[in-house]
Amino acid sequence: KLVVDADTDKVLGAHVLGPDAGEMAQLLGVSVKMGVTKSDFDRTMAVHPTAAEELVTMYKPSYTVRKGEVVEAA
């Protein structure tokens, strides 16, 4: 999940779960410190077939989970 400021489009943080999440967190730390926006992510091309490409191809969530239950489907 990318946390975005609605007024500035700046990415404020990210929540990543799953394999290689630790590696992706390092990349996100640099991007957030540089003031990356959601629009920047949308213009980025995924270059490696891993879970990391989900961050640059994520336009809307597939579903939302609350308390272990899917509550909204795409």
C-alpha positions as CSV (number, residue, x, y, z in Angstrom):
1,K,0.0,0.0,0.0
2,L,1.3,3.4,-0.9
3,V,0.3,6.2,1.5
4,V,-0.2,9.4,-0.6
5,D,-1.0,13.0,0.5
6,A,-4.1,13.9,-1.4
7,D,-3.1,17.5,-1.8
8,T,0.5,17.1,-3.1
9,D,0.4,13.6,-4.5
10,K,3.6,12.9,-2.5
11,V,4.2,9.4,-1.3
12,L,4.4,9.6,2.5
13,G,5.1,5.9,3.1
14,A,4.5,2.4,2.0
15,H,3.4,-0.9,3.6
16,V,4.8,-4.0,1.9
17,L,4.3,-7.7,2.8
18,G,5.6,-10.8,1.3
19,P,8.8,-12.2,-0.2
20,D,11.6,-9.6,-0.8
21,A,9.6,-6.9,1.2
22,G,12.8,-6.0,3.0
23,E,14.7,-5.3,-0.3
24,M,11.8,-3.2,-1.6
25,A,11.6,-1.2,1.7
26,Q,15.2,0.0,1.0
27,L,14.2,1.3,-2.4
28,L,11.2,3.0,-1.1
29,G,13.1,4.7,1.7
30,V,15.3,6.5,-0.9
31,S,12.3,7.4,-3.1
32,V,10.3,8.8,-0.2
33,K,13.2,10.9,1.0
34,M,13.6,12.3,-2.5
35,G,9.9,13.4,-2.5
36,V,8.6,10.9,-5.0
37,T,4.9,11.3,-6.0
38,K,2.3,8.7,-7.0
39,S,2.5,10.1,-10.5
40,D,6.3,9.3,-10.5
41,F,5.4,5.7,-9.6
42,D,2.8,5.6,-12.4
43,R,5.4,6.7,-15.0
44,T,8.0,4.1,-13.8
45,M,8.6,0.8,-15.6
46,A,8.9,-2.4,-13.8
47,V,12.2,-4.1,-14.7
48,H,12.3,-7.4,-12.8
49,P,9.5,-10.0,-12.5
50,T,9.2,-10.0,-8.7
51,A,6.8,-8.7,-6.2
52,A,8.6,-5.3,-6.5
53,E,6.9,-4.6,-9.8
54,E,3.6,-4.5,-7.9
55,L,4.7,-1.1,-6.6
56,V,5.0,0.5,-10.0
57,T,1.9,-1.1,-11.5
58,M,-0.4,-0.5,-8.6
59,Y,-3.1,1.8,-9.8
60,K,-5.9,0.6,-7.4
61,P,-6.0,-2.2,-4.8
62,S,-7.3,-5.6,-5.9
63,Y,-9.1,-6.0,-2.6
64,T,-9.1,-4.7,1.0
65,V,-8.8,-7.0,4.0
66,R,-10.0,-6.0,7.4
67,K,-9.7,-8.3,10.4
68,G,-8.7,-11.1,8.1
69,E,-11.7,-10.8,5.9
70,V,-12.0,-9.5,2.3
71,V,-14.4,-6.5,2.5
72,E,-14.0,-4.8,-0.9
73,A,-13.4,-6.6,-4.2
74,A,-12.2,-4.8,-7.3
